[in-house]
């Protein structure tokens, strides 16, 4: 069997049905083998970055491996941004790159390049993968692939890279004689945190203003049901990081919603006034804690559960104490804690819940005044879109204001899913990711929300959507500039908009005309009046639909905490809606005790 045929067979045996590819001289054999292997198909994107992002989304939506294949040199390096998305969000993707023939490798010759399009991609990918290796012995291919899959899925998941020289792709091998990979059995891998459970209960019993913070690690460990049960048994109000905004329906009595730098005011008030924080499956990054980190939940005891001990230990450098740090898989932890809660009598925190509800009423994220504006308001659009979507719908959102507006205002229903590259947050992720998800979910309708700046980064993938007639519904929030950057420039640079507006150097096409040229049905929304009907038209349309939403460039994310400030401080006033942007710092409310 040809080695490249073995790779294709191996991928198919991992229950991977699609590989996202851009062909090239050093990848031709790999892609030809995928083409000829029954049960797995290749999907041509128009750019390797898009292949990597599509594979990332494929893995997120299936819970299985995603695969992207590219040629050597520029083909491989173009995948780096997508690989970063997988690494920072702990997504298991296998990136396979063709490499120049082994006899053309520069090795230690001192030259910059020997083979045509030769690039040392292994060293480039090593800091952003769990495992990166150049295949040098063709008879080690099974060992390497099995180790790559194990590394990608085990512990804290993440991407891996296998670089395969062109001449080795053509070597004839006997699969029955290839060396297997046998994972090392780690000593002491059994549950070892049970002694800390009683510490948790002691803090539970003493808490009068507790909150739970839930994160993406819950999804990674497959602990959704167990954690939802924890929420019901404990009865603590719940704050959700962006990665799990869809975990519990918006209407649930304990759901507060988003918090952090681009969260809701009432969410920030709740966490900053809490006396106990129970953080499960979240690394508590600075996007949710604000800076300095020591100001986060300043009077609260803190319980933190994360599979990565480094994430638990990092706060010692920032003068923030984690009172009970548990290094564990979330599912294992939740199983143990759920058993312990069988006879637990929850503390009465009705006053605390009532106070949070008062804050929610006092500081709505989408007040009535937004609905009364003539032109479409982005918060109104997001809120209406959430009402028009159905249970089970899947959303992919790009970065910048798009993801912030959705995180603040979208009201998630049961079984809906929200995806984005939450930590790397590259412009241009949502479109290729929607493609990957559509294939992963058997051509299920995908809702893609992007800004104009983000769409420009992978605009070419409109062709991929149309080529496969995918039911991707693209909502372009078109404010003719980089509004998130403009907001930063207003806060720090006296509203000098270098590089963030058309006047500041940007250029944008007529997106509606462009979408029509690619073959999309198009819809345009400019006003609040009648916008719900047009959203419905997009969602119910057959095949690909492109909706251009003309938003006033002056709209901003409200509230937004100024970078470098604690989350209880919104910094300078923004140009819109002074009242809603006036962050009121709430001291811990002793009366709630």
C-alpha positions as CSV (number, residue, x, y, z in Angstrom):
1,X,0.0,0.0,0.0
2,X,1.2,3.5,-0.8
3,X,2.0,5.5,2.3
4,X,-0.4,8.3,1.3
5,X,-3.1,5.7,0.8
6,X,-2.5,4.5,4.4
7,X,-2.9,8.0,5.7
8,X,-6.3,8.4,4.0
9,X,-7.4,5.0,5.3
10,X,-6.2,5.9,8.8
11,X,-8.2,9.2,8.7
12,X,-11.3,7.4,7.6
13,X,-10.9,4.8,10.4
14,X,-11.0,7.8,12.8
15,X,-14.6,8.4,11.6
16,X,-13.6,11.5,9.8
17,X,-15.8,12.1,6.8
18,X,-14.2,15.3,5.3
19,X,-10.8,16.7,4.9
20,X,-10.4,20.4,4.1
21,X,-7.7,21.0,1.5
22,X,-5.8,23.2,-0.9
23,X,-3.8,21.2,-3.3
24,X,-0.1,21.7,-4.3
25,X,2.9,19.8,-5.5
26,X,3.9,18.4,-2.2
27,X,0.3,17.5,-1.2
28,X,-0.9,16.0,-4.5
29,X,-0.5,12.4,-3.4
30,X,-2.1,13.0,-0.1
31,X,-5.2,14.5,-1.6
32,X,-5.4,12.0,-4.4
33,X,-5.4,9.2,-1.8
34,X,-8.2,10.9,0.2
35,X,-10.1,11.2,-3.1
36,X,-9.8,7.5,-3.7
37,X,-10.6,6.3,-0.2
38,X,-14.3,5.4,0.3
39,X,-16.0,7.1,3.2
40,X,-14.0,10.2,3.3
41,X,-14.2,13.2,0.9
42,X,-12.1,16.3,0.4
43,X,-13.5,19.8,0.4
44,X,-11.5,22.4,-1.5
45,X,-11.4,25.8,0.2
46,X,-9.9,28.8,-1.6
47,X,-7.2,29.5,0.9
48,X,-5.3,27.3,3.4
49,X,-6.2,29.6,6.3
50,X,-9.8,28.7,5.5
51,X,-9.0,25.0,5.4
52,X,-7.5,25.2,8.9
53,X,-10.5,27.1,10.2
54,X,-13.0,24.8,8.5
55,X,-11.3,21.8,10.1
56,X,-11.3,23.6,13.5
57,X,-15.1,24.1,13.3
58,X,-15.6,20.5,12.0
59,X,-13.9,19.3,15.2
60,X,-15.9,21.7,17.5
61,X,-19.2,20.6,16.1
62,X,-18.6,16.9,15.9
63,X,-16.4,16.5,19.0
64,X,-14.1,14.4,16.8
65,X,-10.9,15.3,14.9
66,X,-10.9,17.8,12.1
67,X,-8.4,17.5,9.3
68,X,-6.8,20.0,7.0
69,X,-4.2,19.2,4.3
70,X,-1.9,21.6,2.6
71,X,1.3,21.7,0.5
72,X,4.7,22.7,1.7
73,X,6.0,26.2,2.3
74,X,3.3,28.9,1.9
75,X,0.5,26.3,1.9
76,X,1.6,25.1,5.4
77,X,2.4,28.6,6.8
78,X,-1.1,29.8,5.7
79,X,-2.6,27.4,8.1
80,X,-0.9,28.9,11.2
81,X,-3.7,31.3,12.1
82,X,-6.3,28.5,12.0
83,X,-4.0,26.2,14.0
84,X,-3.8,28.9,16.7
85,X,-7.6,28.9,17.0
86,X,-7.5,25.2,17.7
87,X,-4.6,25.5,20.2
88,X,-5.9,28.3,22.3
89,X,-9.5,26.8,22.4
90,X,-8.2,23.2,23.0
91,X,-9.7,21.8,19.8
92,X,-8.4,18.4,18.4
93,X,-7.4,19.0,14.8
94,X,-4.7,17.1,12.8
95,X,-2.9,19.3,10.3
96,X,-1.1,17.3,7.6
97,X,1.4,19.1,5.4
98,X,3.3,17.9,2.4
99,X,7.1,18.6,2.6
100,X,9.9,18.6,0.0
101,X,11.6,15.2,-0.5
102,X,13.9,14.1,2.2
103,X,17.0,14.5,0.0
104,X,16.1,18.1,-0.6
105,X,15.8,19.1,3.1
106,X,18.3,21.7,4.1
107,X,18.9,20.2,7.5
108,X,22.1,21.7,9.0
109,X,23.6,22.9,5.7
110,X,23.4,26.5,6.7
111,X,21.4,27.5,3.6
112,X,18.0,29.1,4.0
113,X,16.2,26.8,1.6
114,X,17.3,23.8,-0.5
115,X,14.1,22.3,-1.8
116,X,11.6,24.3,-3.8
117,X,9.0,25.7,-1.3
118,X,10.9,24.1,1.6
119,X,10.0,25.6,5.0
120,X,10.7,24.2,8.5
121,X,7.0,24.1,9.4
122,X,7.6,21.8,12.4
123,X,9.5,24.4,14.3
124,X,6.9,27.0,13.3
125,X,4.0,24.9,14.5
126,X,5.6,23.4,17.6
127,X,4.6,26.3,20.0
128,X,1.0,26.1,18.8
129,X,0.5,22.3,18.8
130,X,0.6,19.5,21.3
131,X,2.7,17.4,18.9
132,X,4.5,18.4,15.7
133,X,6.8,16.0,13.8
134,X,8.5,15.5,10.4
135,X,8.1,12.0,9.1
136,X,11.6,10.7,8.3
137,X,11.0,6.9,8.5
138,X,8.1,5.8,6.4
139,X,7.7,2.7,8.5
140,X,6.9,4.9,11.6
141,X,3.8,6.3,10.0
142,X,1.3,4.3,12.0
143,X,3.1,5.1,15.2
144,X,3.2,8.8,14.4
145,X,-0.4,9.0,13.3
146,X,-1.7,7.1,16.3
147,X,0.4,9.2,18.7
148,X,-0.9,12.4,17.0
149,X,-4.5,11.3,17.5
150,X,-3.9,10.3,21.1
151,X,-2.2,13.6,21.8
152,X,-4.9,15.7,20.1
153,X,-7.7,14.1,22.1
154,X,-6.1,13.3,25.5
155,X,-5.9,15.6,28.6
156,X,-6.4,19.1,27.5
157,X,-7.1,18.6,23.7
158,X,-5.4,20.5,21.0
159,X,-4.0,20.5,17.4
160,X,-1.2,18.3,16.1
161,X,0.9,18.5,12.9
162,X,2.4,15.8,10.8
163,X,4.8,16.9,8.0
164,X,5.2,14.3,5.3
165,X,8.0,14.6,2.7
166,X,6.8,14.1,-0.9
167,X,9.1,11.1,-1.6
168,X,7.9,9.2,1.5
169,X,4.3,9.7,0.5
170,X,5.0,7.3,-2.4
171,X,6.8,4.6,-0.4
172,X,5.2,1.1,-0.5
173,X,4.4,-0.1,3.0
174,X,2.7,-3.2,4.6
175,X,0.2,-1.9,7.2
176,X,0.3,-5.2,9.0
177,X,3.9,-4.9,9.9
178,X,3.9,-1.2,11.1
179,X,4.7,-0.4,14.7
180,X,1.8,0.6,16.9
181,X,1.8,3.5,19.3
182,X,1.1,2.5,22.9
183,X,0.3,5.4,25.2
184,X,2.2,5.6,28.4
185,X,0.0,4.9,31.5
186,X,0.4,7.9,33.7
187,X,0.7,7.0,37.4
188,X,-1.8,8.5,39.8
189,X,-4.3,9.3,37.0
190,X,-7.2,8.3,39.2
191,X,-9.4,10.9,40.8
192,X,-7.4,12.5,43.5
193,X,-9.4,15.6,44.4
194,X,-12.1,13.9,46.6
195,X,-10.4,15.3,49.8
196,X,-11.1,18.8,48.4
197,X,-14.8,18.2,48.0
198,X,-15.4,18.9,51.7
199,X,-13.5,22.2,51.3
200,X,-16.0,23.1,48.6
201,X,-19.0,22.2,50.8
202,X,-17.6,24.4,53.7
203,X,-17.5,27.3,51.3
204,X,-21.0,26.5,49.9
205,X,-22.5,26.5,53.4
206,X,-21.0,29.9,54.3
207,X,-21.9,31.7,51.0
208,X,-24.6,34.3,51.0
209,X,-23.7,35.8,47.6
210,X,-22.4,32.9,45.5
211,X,-22.0,32.7,41.7
212,X,-21.0,29.9,39.4
213,X,-18.8,30.7,36.4
214,X,-19.0,28.1,33.6
215,X,-16.5,27.7,30.8
216,X,-15.6,25.9,27.6
217,X,-13.9,23.1,29.5
218,X,-17.4,21.7,30.2
219,X,-17.9,21.2,26.5
220,X,-14.5,19.7,26.1
221,X,-15.0,17.1,28.8
222,X,-18.6,16.3,27.6
223,X,-19.9,17.3,31.1
224,X,-22.9,19.3,29.9
225,X,-25.5,17.1,31.6
226,X,-23.5,16.8,34.9
227,X,-22.9,20.5,35.2
228,X,-26.5,21.4,34.4
229,X,-27.4,19.0,37.3
230,X,-24.9,20.8,39.5
231,X,-26.6,24.1,38.7
232,X,-30.0,22.8,39.8
233,X,-28.7,21.2,43.0
234,X,-26.7,24.1,44.2
235,X,-29.1,26.8,43.1
236,X,-26.3,29.4,42.6
237,X,-26.8,32.1,39.9
238,X,-24.8,31.3,36.8
239,X,-22.4,33.5,34.8
240,X,-21.4,32.1,31.4
241,X,-18.2,32.7,29.5
242,X,-18.5,33.1,25.7
243,X,-17.7,29.5,25.1
244,X,-20.8,28.3,26.9
245,X,-23.3,31.1,26.5
246,X,-25.5,28.4,24.9
247,X,-25.1,25.8,27.7
248,X,-28.3,26.8,29.6
249,X,-31.3,28.5,28.0
250,X,-31.6,32.3,28.5
251,X,-34.9,31.9,30.3
252,X,-33.5,29.7,33.0
253,X,-34.2,31.3,36.5
254,X,-30.5,31.1,37.5
255,X,-28.9,32.4,34.3
256,X,-27.3,35.8,34.6
257,X,-25.5,35.8,31.3
258,X,-22.3,37.2,30.1
259,X,-19.7,39.3,32.1
260,X,-16.2,40.6,31.7
261,X,-14.8,43.3,29.5
262,X,-17.6,43.0,26.9
263,X,-20.2,41.5,29.3
264,X,-23.4,42.9,30.8
265,X,-23.4,45.4,33.6
266,X,-25.5,43.2,35.8
267,X,-23.2,40.3,35.2
268,X,-20.2,42.3,36.3
269,X,-22.1,43.6,39.3
270,X,-22.9,40.1,40.3
271,X,-19.4,38.7,40.1
272,X,-17.9,41.8,41.7
273,X,-20.3,41.6,44.7
274,X,-20.1,37.9,45.1
275,X,-18.7,36.3,48.3
276,X,-18.0,33.0,46.6
277,X,-17.0,32.2,43.0
278,X,-17.2,28.6,41.7
279,X,-15.4,28.6,38.4
280,X,-15.8,25.3,36.5
281,X,-14.0,24.6,33.2
282,X,-12.8,28.2,32.7
283,X,-9.3,29.5,32.9
284,X,-10.5,32.9,34.0
285,X,-8.6,34.8,31.4
286,X,-8.1,38.6,31.6
287,X,-11.0,39.1,29.2
288,X,-13.4,38.1,32.0
289,X,-11.4,39.2,35.0
290,X,-10.2,42.6,33.8
291,X,-6.9,44.0,35.1
292,X,-5.4,44.0,37.5
293,X,-6.5,40.4,38.1
294,X,-6.4,41.0,41.9
295,X,-9.5,43.3,41.5
296,X,-11.6,40.4,40.3
297,X,-14.4,39.3,42.6
298,X,-12.5,41.2,45.2
299,X,-14.2,39.9,48.4
300,X,-15.0,36.4,47.2
301,X,-13.6,33.1,48.1
302,X,-12.7,31.2,44.9
303,X,-13.1,27.6,43.9
304,X,-11.6,26.8,40.5
305,X,-11.7,23.5,38.5
306,X,-9.5,23.2,35.4
307,X,-7.7,20.2,33.9
308,X,-4.5,22.3,33.3
309,X,-2.6,22.9,36.5
310,X,-0.7,25.8,34.9
311,X,-4.0,27.6,34.6
312,X,-4.7,27.1,38.3
313,X,-1.2,28.3,39.4
314,X,-0.9,31.4,37.2
315,X,-2.7,33.6,39.6
316,X,0.0,33.5,42.2
317,X,1.9,36.0,40.1
318,X,-1.0,38.3,40.1
319,X,-1.9,38.6,43.8
320,X,-5.2,36.7,43.4
321,X,-5.8,33.7,45.6
322,X,-7.6,30.6,44.5
323,X,-8.9,29.1,47.8
324,X,-9.7,25.7,46.5
325,X,-7.8,24.8,43.3
326,X,-8.8,21.4,41.7
327,X,-6.9,20.0,38.8
328,X,-9.4,17.7,37.3
329,X,-11.4,16.8,34.3
330,X,-14.7,18.6,34.7
331,X,-16.8,15.5,34.1
332,X,-15.0,13.6,36.8
333,X,-15.3,16.5,39.2
334,X,-19.0,17.0,38.4
335,X,-19.8,13.3,39.0
336,X,-18.2,13.3,42.4
337,X,-19.7,16.6,43.4
338,X,-23.2,15.6,42.2
339,X,-23.0,12.5,44.4
340,X,-22.0,14.7,47.4
341,X,-25.0,17.0,46.7
342,X,-27.6,14.3,47.0
343,X,-28.3,15.2,50.6
344,X,-27.1,18.8,50.5
345,X,-29.5,21.5,51.8
346,X,-29.0,24.7,49.8
347,X,-28.6,28.0,51.6
348,X,-31.4,30.5,51.2
349,X,-30.0,33.1,48.8
350,X,-33.3,34.6,47.7
351,X,-32.3,38.1,48.6
352,X,-29.1,37.8,46.4
353,X,-31.1,36.4,43.5
354,X,-33.6,39.3,43.8
355,X,-30.8,41.8,43.9
356,X,-29.4,40.4,40.6
357,X,-32.8,40.6,39.0
358,X,-33.1,44.2,40.1
359,X,-29.8,44.9,38.3
360,X,-31.0,43.1,35.2
361,X,-34.1,45.3,35.1
362,X,-32.2,48.5,35.9
363,X,-29.5,47.9,33.2
364,X,-31.1,46.2,30.2
365,X,-28.7,45.4,27.4
366,X,-31.3,46.4,24.8
367,X,-33.5,49.1,26.2
368,X,-36.7,50.3,24.5
369,X,-35.0,53.3,23.1
370,X,-33.0,51.1,20.8
371,X,-36.1,49.8,19.2
372,X,-37.4,53.3,18.6
373,X,-34.5,54.3,16.4
374,X,-35.2,54.6,12.7
375,X,-32.1,52.9,11.4
376,X,-31.3,49.3,12.5
377,X,-29.7,49.0,15.8
378,X,-27.2,46.1,16.2
379,X,-28.6,45.1,19.6
380,X,-32.1,45.1,18.2
381,X,-31.0,43.0,15.3
382,X,-29.3,40.4,17.6
383,X,-32.3,40.3,19.9
384,X,-34.7,39.8,17.0
385,X,-32.5,37.2,15.4
386,X,-32.5,35.2,18.6
387,X,-36.3,35.3,18.6
388,X,-36.5,34.1,15.0
389,X,-34.1,31.2,15.4
390,X,-35.2,27.7,16.3
391,X,-34.2,25.2,18.9
392,X,-31.1,23.4,17.7
393,X,-29.8,26.2,15.5
394,X,-26.1,26.6,15.1
395,X,-24.4,30.0,15.0
396,X,-20.8,31.0,14.0
397,X,-19.8,34.5,14.9
398,X,-16.7,36.4,13.9
399,X,-14.7,38.7,16.1
400,X,-14.9,42.4,17.1
401,X,-18.2,44.0,17.7
402,X,-20.1,41.1,16.1
403,X,-19.2,38.6,18.8
404,X,-19.6,41.2,21.6
405,X,-23.1,42.2,20.4
406,X,-24.1,38.5,20.1
407,X,-22.7,37.6,23.5
408,X,-24.5,40.4,25.2
409,X,-27.9,40.3,23.5
410,X,-28.6,36.9,22.0
411,X,-31.1,35.0,24.0
412,X,-30.3,31.3,23.6
413,X,-32.9,28.6,23.4
414,X,-32.6,24.9,24.2
415,X,-30.0,23.0,22.2
416,X,-28.8,26.0,20.3
417,X,-25.0,26.3,19.8
418,X,-22.7,29.3,19.5
419,X,-19.2,28.9,18.1
420,X,-16.4,31.3,17.5
421,X,-12.6,31.3,17.8
422,X,-13.0,32.7,21.3
423,X,-9.4,33.1,22.3
424,X,-7.4,33.7,19.1
425,X,-10.4,35.7,17.7
426,X,-9.0,36.3,14.2
427,X,-11.0,38.4,11.7
428,X,-12.4,36.1,9.1
429,X,-13.1,33.0,11.1
430,X,-16.9,32.7,10.9
431,X,-17.3,32.1,7.2
432,X,-14.9,29.2,6.7
433,X,-15.9,27.8,10.1
434,X,-19.5,27.8,8.9
435,X,-18.5,25.8,5.9
436,X,-16.7,23.2,8.1
437,X,-19.7,23.0,10.4
438,X,-22.2,22.6,7.6
439,X,-20.3,19.5,6.3
440,X,-19.8,18.2,9.8
441,X,-23.6,18.4,10.5
442,X,-24.8,16.9,7.3
443,X,-25.6,20.2,5.6
444,X,-27.6,21.5,8.5
445,X,-28.5,25.2,8.3
446,X,-25.7,27.4,9.7
447,X,-26.1,31.0,10.8
448,X,-23.0,33.0,10.1
449,X,-22.6,36.5,11.6
450,X,-19.7,38.6,10.5
451,X,-18.5,42.2,10.4
452,X,-17.4,43.8,7.1
453,X,-13.8,43.8,8.2
454,X,-13.9,40.1,9.2
455,X,-15.6,39.1,6.0
456,X,-12.9,40.7,3.9
457,X,-10.3,38.4,5.4
458,X,-11.8,35.3,3.9
459,X,-14.1,36.7,1.3
460,X,-13.0,34.1,-1.2
461,X,-14.9,31.4,0.7
462,X,-18.2,32.8,-0.6
463,X,-17.3,30.7,-3.7
464,X,-17.0,27.6,-1.6
465,X,-20.4,28.1,-0.1
466,X,-22.0,28.5,-3.5
467,X,-19.9,25.7,-5.1
468,X,-21.5,23.2,-2.7
469,X,-24.9,25.0,-2.4
470,X,-24.5,25.0,1.4
471,X,-27.4,26.3,3.5
472,X,-25.3,29.0,5.2
473,X,-27.2,32.1,6.1
474,X,-24.7,35.0,6.2
475,X,-25.6,38.1,8.2
476,X,-23.1,40.9,7.5
477,X,-23.1,43.6,10.2
478,X,-21.9,46.3,7.8
479,X,-20.7,49.5,9.6
480,X,-18.0,50.3,7.0
481,X,-15.1,50.1,9.4
482,X,-13.4,48.4,12.3
483,X,-15.7,49.7,15.0
484,X,-14.2,47.8,17.9
485,X,-10.8,49.4,17.1
486,X,-12.5,52.7,16.7
487,X,-13.9,52.3,20.2
488,X,-10.4,51.7,21.5
489,X,-9.1,54.7,19.6
490,X,-11.8,56.8,21.2
491,X,-10.7,55.7,24.6
492,X,-6.9,56.0,24.2
493,X,-6.1,58.0,21.1
494,X,-8.5,61.0,21.1
495,X,-10.6,59.5,18.4
496,X,-7.9,59.4,15.8
497,X,-9.0,56.6,13.5
498,X,-5.8,55.6,11.7
499,X,-6.4,52.3,9.9
500,X,-9.9,51.7,11.2
501,X,-12.2,53.8,8.8
502,X,-12.5,54.4,5.1
503,X,-11.1,57.9,5.7
504,X,-8.3,56.2,7.7
505,X,-7.2,54.0,4.9
506,X,-9.7,51.1,4.6
507,X,-11.4,50.0,1.4
508,X,-14.6,48.0,1.1
509,X,-16.5,46.6,-1.9
510,X,-20.2,46.7,-2.6
511,X,-20.9,43.5,-0.6
512,X,-24.4,43.0,-2.0
513,X,-23.2,43.2,-5.6
514,X,-20.3,40.9,-4.8
515,X,-22.5,38.3,-3.1
516,X,-24.8,38.4,-6.1
517,X,-21.8,37.9,-8.4
518,X,-20.8,34.8,-6.4
519,X,-24.4,33.5,-6.8
520,X,-26.1,34.3,-3.5
521,X,-29.6,35.4,-3.0
522,X,-29.3,38.7,-1.2
523,X,-31.4,40.7,1.3
524,X,-30.6,44.1,2.8
525,X,-31.8,45.6,6.1
526,X,-31.4,49.3,6.9
527,X,-34.2,50.1,9.3
528,X,-35.7,48.7,12.5
529,X,-39.1,48.8,10.8
530,X,-39.8,45.5,9.2
531,X,-36.4,44.0,10.0
532,X,-37.9,40.9,11.6
533,X,-39.7,39.9,8.4
534,X,-36.4,40.2,6.5
535,X,-34.5,38.1,9.0
536,X,-37.2,35.5,8.7
537,X,-36.9,35.6,4.9
538,X,-33.1,34.9,5.2
539,X,-33.6,32.1,7.6
540,X,-36.3,30.4,5.6
541,X,-34.6,30.8,2.2
542,X,-33.3,27.8,0.4
543,X,-29.5,27.4,-0.1
544,X,-27.0,30.2,0.6
545,X,-28.5,33.6,1.5
546,X,-26.5,36.8,2.1
547,X,-28.0,39.5,4.3
548,X,-26.4,42.9,4.4
549,X,-27.3,44.9,7.5
550,X,-26.4,48.6,7.2
551,X,-25.5,49.8,10.6
552,X,-24.6,53.3,11.6
553,X,-20.8,53.4,12.0
554,X,-21.3,55.2,15.3
555,X,-22.7,52.2,17.2
556,X,-20.5,50.8,19.9
557,X,-20.4,47.9,22.3
558,X,-22.2,49.2,25.4
559,X,-21.0,48.5,28.0
560,X,-17.3,47.9,27.4
561,X,-14.6,48.1,30.0
562,X,-11.5,50.0,28.9
563,X,-8.6,47.7,28.2
564,X,-6.4,47.6,31.3
565,X,-9.2,48.5,33.7
566,X,-11.0,46.2,36.3
567,X,-14.4,45.0,35.1
568,X,-16.1,47.3,37.7
569,X,-14.8,50.3,35.7
570,X,-16.0,51.2,32.2
571,X,-13.5,54.1,31.8
572,X,-14.2,57.2,29.7
573,X,-17.7,57.8,28.4
574,X,-18.5,56.6,24.9
575,X,-20.2,58.7,22.3
576,X,-23.5,56.9,22.5
577,X,-26.1,56.7,25.3
578,X,-24.2,58.3,28.2
579,X,-26.6,56.9,30.8
580,X,-26.2,53.3,29.8
581,X,-22.5,53.7,29.5
582,X,-22.1,55.1,33.1
583,X,-20.7,52.2,35.0
584,X,-21.7,52.4,38.6
585,X,-19.2,50.8,40.9
586,X,-21.2,48.8,43.4
587,X,-19.5,48.0,46.7
588,X,-20.2,44.7,48.3
589,X,-23.7,45.1,49.7
590,X,-23.7,44.3,53.4
591,X,-27.5,44.5,53.5
592,X,-27.7,41.3,51.5
593,X,-26.1,39.4,54.4
